[in-house]
Amino acid sequence: MKYTNRQKILIVDDEPLNISVVAEILGHEYDLLVATNGEKVLQIVSSDPKPDLILLDIMMPGMNGFEVAKRLKTNPETLHIPIIFLTAKHDNESIVKGFELGAVDFVSKPFQKEELLARLKNTLQIFNLRNALNRALEKSQQYAKTIESQMKLIDKNIIISSTDLEGRIIEVSDAFCKISGYTKEKLIGKMHRILRHPDMPSSLFVKLWETILNGDTWHGEIKNRTKNGSFYWLDTLIYAIVDDLGYKIGYTAISQNITDKKRVEELSITDQLTRLHNRMYLENSFNKEIRRAKRYNHSFAVIMLDIDHFKEVNDTYGHDVGDNVLVAISKVLSEHIRETDILGRWGGEEFLIICPHTSSAEAYTLAEKLRMSIDTCPIDLIGHKSCSFGVSIFDLKDESFKEVVKHSDEALYAAKNNGRNCVVEYKG
């Protein structure tokens, strides 16, 4: 059998014609395996040598691509094989689900030959480098010797920064400079917090320092700010640097750019008109707050509000003006809620606010403040609009968020019956 050191790609698609098109593009540079269904994929990866990368279609009869990815990522033997979805299914929900199942990239059909080759090469290069780095980390002091021959390639492609024991930057890779917008000269000697984005909670960095000061490796996602004020997200691994005598002399962070992934995640939880959180995000937040409330035996408040006579706005001025009213009120709410409150659009002209660690009296006061802010805010074309508010408190006996939302809704209904533009508290 002829020996080859070419990397092996597994192409998965239930359409033989699609497989032929991809094989024609990749066959010159890679050894290829093919499968037309999920069962065949699992059979191929069960033996060695395993493929270096899998190009996976989503829509297949029987076991679809999502189920195949789930099986591969729950098997320790196939967990680290990178998966790129090559599919015509590229809606936000599918993309988010694909990333959650462990995919590293999406290529939409129809695709350009150059795009497919570039994405595939980039993924293989990153995974090859990360694998090399992981092996080097396991050998600790051998890391410096084995990495020397790869430094130029790593410097260009891997986002790396090193600091002293206080967090002062002593070295960064070219890739780090490229994503941050700073030159090496501007970064060297500065504290690493120069890159910290204000959205990141201080508690995350407290935990980070606790971890690395204990000699452990920290792993997490960090949002950083670029030189021009924009942002990027990194999946980051931070570990200690030790000298030949075993003394800790600093820290190194190795990161992967996950900005696109985070943007897709944000789209999936954001109301596209108001830019507030959407209902899916609010429901997930409810479940988290309920678990926290039951664990620590405290409660939280919920405020539901509805724009008064909103249908008349649409009927009189048209839906464009109605949309402007929704956006204007969303802005007022965003500017006047507290930092810990969770605000979102519940649906139509309804908004909902989750208020952690908040009593009924505190929630009523906040709702009244919001009501007055909205009532006194001028809106183009229509002048002023008012809102009605319903306030309720989560009962520790409640099993789900539906009960507390129902109570807020009943209080809101009472506010409407009381003449609108008022706040009503649910009394049970």
Buried (B, 14 or more C-beta within 10 A) or exposed (E): EEEEEEBBBBBBBBEEEBBEBBBEBBEEEBBBBBBBBBEBBBEBBEEEEBBBBBBBBBBBEEBBBBBBBBBBBEEEEBEBBBBBBBBEBBEEEBBBBBBBBBBBBBBEEEBEEEEBBEBBEEBBEBBBBBEBBEEBBEEEEEBEEEEEEBEEEBBEBBBBBBBBEEBEBBBBBBBBBEBBBBEEEBBEEBEBEBBBBEEBEEEBBEEBBEBBEEEEEBEEBBBBBBBEEEBBBBBBBBBBBBEEEEEEEBBBBBBBBBBBBBEBBBBBBBBEEBEBBBBBBBBEBBEEBBEEBBEEEBBBBBBBBBBBEBEEBBEEBEEEBBBBBBBBBBBBBEEBBEEEBBBBBBEEBBBBBBBBBBBBEBBBBBBBEBBBBBBEBEBEEBEEBBBBBBBBBBEEEBEEBEBBBBBBBBBBBBBBEEEBBBBBBBEE
